[in-house]
Amino acid sequence: MPVQTSRSIDATDVVRLVQSHQAEVWRYLRFLGASAELADDLVQETFLRLLRAPFEERTPAATAGWLRTVARNQYVKSFRVPPFQLAELDAIEAAWTGFAREDAGAESLDRLRACLDRLDGRARAAVRLHYEERRSRRDIGQRLGIGDDGVKSLLRRTRALLRECVARGQVSA
């Protein structure tokens, strides 16, 4: 894609960029630790920055990197005192780049969904209660008839299984 000179980007360019990069920016913010609501707000702020500042569109990867940088800066600004060091954010950025690859993490998410669909029993219930319903370990333990430490171990084992499954692209158990 040719480099745009210092002309202002028009509404068509913004719409195209939002359609191409919105999901990745939102996932990246969630990866950093933003709540879904905060990520929604920061994605809007990130794309508004396109309208406020000079922007030169280069390659899709360079554009994605620029948008992640803007989103990351917006996220850092959302705290009075950030709960992390900037060096930690650099490590998170490197981890994101490995995760997202060229498809903004869509393939990994598809694999994760497939792996989650294959879970059953306590593992499936624990994941649902913990990540979807945001239940405490104590509450999960009461519902599943196991102790807090048992829930912690079950979630750790299940995350490891899901990590392996996603890496291989198939479910083994």
N, C-alpha and C positions, 0 to 999 in steps of 0.2 A: 504494500500500500504506500503511495507516495506521501512524503512529508507535507503536512499542511503548513503554510506559512502563517504569519501572525494574524491572519483574518479571524474574526470571531466565528465560532462554530455555530451552525444554525440548528433549528429545532429538529430537523431530520437527522442530523449527525448525533444529537443528544439522544433521540429516541433509539437510534440504531445502537449506540454505545450502551445505553441502559439495557436494551434487550440482550445484548451480547454478554454483558459483564455483571449485571445486577445479582444474579444468583451466586456467582463466585465471591463477590464482595461481601454479601450477607453471610455466606458460609465462613469466610475468612474471619469476619468479626465474631461470629459464634465460636470459632476455633480459638480466638484470642480470649474468650470468656465473656463476651457481651451477652446479656439476656436477649431473648427474641425481640422484645419491645425496643431495647436500646439499639440493637442491630438494625431494626427497621428505620429508626430515626437517623442513625449514622449513615446508612446507605443513601438516604435522601440528601443529607448534608454533603456526602461525597460527590454525588452527581451535580448538586448545585454548584459545587466548586468549579465544575467544567464551565459553567456560565459566568462565573465571577473572575476567573484567572485565565491568563493566556494558556492555551493548551495546544500542543502539536501532536497530532496522532501519527504514530509511526507503525510499528507492527502490533498485532494483537497481544503478543506477550509483553511488549513494552507498555502498552496501554494498560493491561491488567496490573503490571507492576506499579505504574503510576497511581492507579486507582487504589491498590492495596496500601500504598504509602499514605495517600490522603486519608483513607479510612482508618489506618493505624493511628495517624496523628489526631484525628477526630476522637478516636477511642481514648487515647492518652489524655486529651483535653477534658474528657467527660469526668475525670476524677480530680478531686482536690489534691489528693496525694495518691499517685498511681501505686497499685499493689505489686509492682514489679519494677525491675531495673531495665533500662533500655537495652542492655546486652541480652537480657532474657527475651526481649521482643525480637532481636535479631535471630536468636535460636528458634523462636516460634516461627518466624518467617521462613527459615530454612526448612523446618519440619513441614510447613504448609506447602512449600514448593514441591517437596517430595510427595506429599499426599495428592495435591491437586493435579499435577502434571498438565497435560494439554486440555483436559476436559472439565476443569474446575472441580474435580472430585466426583463428578457424576457417576463414573464407572465404579469407584469405591463405594459410593452410597448405594448403588444398585446391588453390588455384591453384599454389602451389609444387610440390606433388606432381605435378600435371599437367604442369608445365613440366619437372620432373626426368624424368618418364617419356618425354618427347619428346627428351631429350638422347641423343646417340649418340657413338660413337668415343672419342677421347681425353678429351673433356670429361666424358662420363659416367663413364669410368674414374677420372679424376682426382678428381672429386667423391666418388665412392664410396670411393676409397682414403683421401682426406684426411678426410672428415667421418664416414664410417661406420667405417672401420678405423683411423682416427687415425694414418696412416702419415706419416713425415717427407717433406719435399720431395725429399730425396736418394733415399729408397726409391721414391717415386712416379716420379721421373725414371728410375731404373734399370729399373723395370717398363715404363715407356712409351717408353724409348729417347730421352729428352730430358734436358737439363741442369737443374740446380736453378732457374736463372733462367727457363728455359722453362716449368717447372712453375708458378712464381710468376705468370708472365704468363698462362698457360692458366687458372689458377684465377681470376685477376682478371677476365679476359675472360668467363669462364663465369659468375661472380657478377654481372657487369654485365648479361649476357644474361638471367639468371634474374630479376634485379631488374626489368628492362624487361618481361619476360614476365608476372611477377606483377602489375605495375602495370596492364598492359593486359588481363590475364586470358586471354591466348592466347600461343601459342608462334609466333615468327616464323621460326625457323631449324630 
